[in-house]
Amino acid sequence: MVVLRAAGWACAAAAGAELLHLAPAAVRVAGVRRTAARRTAGYGDPGHLALTFDDGPDPRSTPYVLDALDALGVRATFFLLGSMLERSPLLGRELVARGHEAAVHGWYHRPQWYPTPGRDLRELRRAAEAVTDLCGARPTWYRPPYGVPTTGLALAAHRLGLRTVLWTAWGRDWTASATATSVYRTARPGLTGGATLLLHDSDCTSATGSWRATVGALP
């Protein structure tokens, strides 16, 4: 009985730790999300709209996104993966030189379902330092992979002076069935004043070639 009771307490403690770890992710849940949205989702000046791209830089696709933005006279924020930036440092520096903002998306793009505070801090610091050193600009913003701001990641971001931001609209541009029209139609209802739009400039975690739909939707 004592062993079983101890095991029960251990399981409860582990479950409690995991719930605490995932607590900040509640902002992605309908209802709870509404109360925290303006703090974390990226609602800003109602006279502007924030255009953001995740998962790059990618030499196969990011240059096309940059050219499209130049043609439109639009500037964006790129949430970069450290592992991708390490492979294409010149591309990271180029997007900043072309007037865009470099932000942090982590080192790897993977779920963070279990508490790993030490690893969270190490990897996020490594990614932030890569953006600073390779892009030549100190990042301000952090967006967690999958939009799940766990306690470990939130604390790490705060410690590193990064502001966590999610999004208020998306184009579902990561799917194999995405087209320029579908991306626009999905995003359009959310493009109100102060919105933050999530798109992707790489298919490294999306359907192959899906970035083409994104480029087509931009105009």
Number of C-alpha atoms within 10 A of each C-alpha: 6 7 8 9 10 11 12 12 12 12 12 12 12 13 12 12 14 16 17 15 22 20 14 18 19 15 21 18 9 9 11 12 16 13 10 14 18 17 15 18 23 20 21 15 11 10 9 14 18 20 18 23 23 22 28 27 32 21 16 13 19 23 16 16 21 21 13 17 18 13 10 11 8 13 17 19 20 27 28 29 26 29 18 20 23 17 13 16 17 14 20 29 21 15 22 17 13 13 14 19 21 29 28 32 27 26 23 16 17 11 11 18 13 13 19 13 16 11 13 22 19 12 17 25 20 16 25 30 19 25 26 17 13 19 23 16 19 18 22 16 21 26 26 23 20 12 17 21 27 25 21 22 29 24 16 21 26 13 12 16 14 21 18 22 20 27 21 21 21 20 25 22 29 23 17 14 12 20 21 19 14 17 24 21 14 15 20 14 10 16 17 15 14 18 23 24 23 21 25 30 30 27 21 18 13 15 15 13 17 24 29 20 24 27 24 15 19 16 11
